[in-house]
Amino acid sequence: MSKPVFPRRQNSVTVEETILEAAIAFVLIVSAASVVYFLGRRAAPKTTQTLDQRTAYACGENVTFPKLRVNVSLYKYLIFFVVLDSSVLLLAYGTFSSQSVNVPLILLYLFMMLAASLVLIEGGNKDQ
């Protein structure tokens, strides 16, 4: 008799243990980043420039620049990416990480890839 491709683990991890491990990892990462930030802030050289030295200067006069306006015209493509590509990746990882082949999930994954490809080829509605 042959061995199964993916043997079952004897000690399964519960959801509570997983959440606890994720919370501990988050706290450790935030605390390590804070320590690095504060140590870097203490070690950084202090600035000695006055306000006049830091202001913009052009052709003998002080200038003020208007506030930068950000144009968010490609937000639809961002929404397409988040909805179609990210969910498809999560679905693919879930499909291929299971111990047995899940045919409906694979078909759903392929359908979503086809839908994303069609949206990309068509380019969306050009009127808006």
C-alpha positions in Angstrom: 0.0 0.0 0.0 1.4 3.4 -0.9 1.7 6.4 1.4 -0.6 9.4 0.9 0.9 12.3 -0.9 0.2 14.7 2.0 0.2 12.9 5.3 -2.1 14.3 8.0 -0.5 16.1 10.9 -1.0 14.5 14.3 -1.1 17.7 16.2 -3.5 20.1 14.6 -3.3 23.8 15.5 -6.5 25.4 16.7 -7.9 28.7 15.5 -7.3 30.3 18.9 -3.6 29.3 18.8 -3.2 30.8 15.3 -4.8 34.1 16.3 -2.6 34.2 19.4 0.5 33.6 17.4 -0.5 36.3 14.9 -1.1 38.8 17.7 2.2 38.0 19.3 4.0 38.4 15.9 2.3 41.7 15.3 3.3 43.1 18.7 6.9 41.9 18.3 7.1 43.5 14.8 5.6 46.8 16.0 7.8 47.0 19.0 11.0 46.2 17.0 10.1 48.8 14.5 9.5 51.4 17.2 12.9 50.6 18.9 14.7 51.0 15.5 12.8 54.3 14.8 13.6 55.8 18.2 17.2 54.7 18.1 17.6 56.2 14.7 16.0 59.4 15.8 18.4 59.8 18.7 21.4 58.9 16.5 20.5 61.2 13.6 22.3 64.5 13.4 20.3 67.5 14.5 19.5 70.2 11.9 21.0 73.7 12.5 19.2 75.5 9.6 17.1 78.5 10.2 13.7 79.1 8.7 15.2 81.4 6.1 17.7 78.7 5.0 14.9 76.2 4.5 12.5 78.3 2.5 12.3 78.2 -1.3 14.4 80.8 -3.1 14.1 81.7 -6.8 15.7 84.5 -8.6 16.1 86.8 -5.6 12.7 86.4 -4.1 11.0 84.1 -1.7 8.4 81.9 -3.4 5.5 79.9 -2.1 4.3 76.9 -4.0 0.7 76.0 -4.4 -0.5 72.8 -2.8 0.0 69.7 -4.8 -3.2 68.4 -6.3 -3.3 64.6 -6.8 -5.3 63.4 -9.7 -7.0 60.0 -9.0 -8.2 59.2 -12.5 -7.1 55.6 -12.6 -9.1 54.4 -9.6 -11.2 52.0 -11.7 -8.2 50.0 -12.6 -7.1 49.8 -9.0 -10.6 48.5 -8.1 -10.4 45.9 -11.0 -7.0 44.8 -9.7 -8.1 44.5 -6.1 -11.3 42.6 -6.8 -10.2 40.4 -9.6 -6.5 39.7 -9.2 -6.1 39.6 -5.4 -9.2 37.4 -4.9 -8.0 35.1 -7.6 -4.6 34.8 -5.9 -6.2 34.0 -2.6 -8.5 31.4 -4.3 -5.5 29.8 -6.0 -3.5 29.5 -2.9 -6.5 28.0 -1.1 -7.2 25.6 -4.0 -3.7 24.3 -4.3 -2.8 24.1 -0.6 -5.6 21.7 0.3 -4.8 18.0 0.6 -7.1 16.9 -2.1 -7.9 18.4 -5.5 -11.0 20.6 -5.2 -12.5 20.7 -8.7 -15.1 23.4 -8.1 -12.5 25.8 -6.7 -10.2 25.2 -9.6 -13.0 25.9 -12.0 -13.9 29.1 -10.1 -10.3 30.1 -10.2 -10.1 29.5 -14.0 -13.4 31.4 -14.5 -12.1 34.4 -12.5 -8.8 34.4 -14.5 -10.9 34.4 -17.8 -13.1 37.3 -16.5 -10.0 39.3 -15.5 -8.4 38.7 -18.9 -11.6 39.8 -20.7 -11.8 43.0 -18.7 -8.1 43.6 -19.4 -8.6 43.0 -23.2 -11.7 45.1 -23.4 -10.3 48.0 -21.4 -13.4 49.0 -19.6 -16.0 51.5 -20.8 -14.3 54.4 -22.6 -17.2 56.8 -22.2 -16.6 57.6 -18.6 
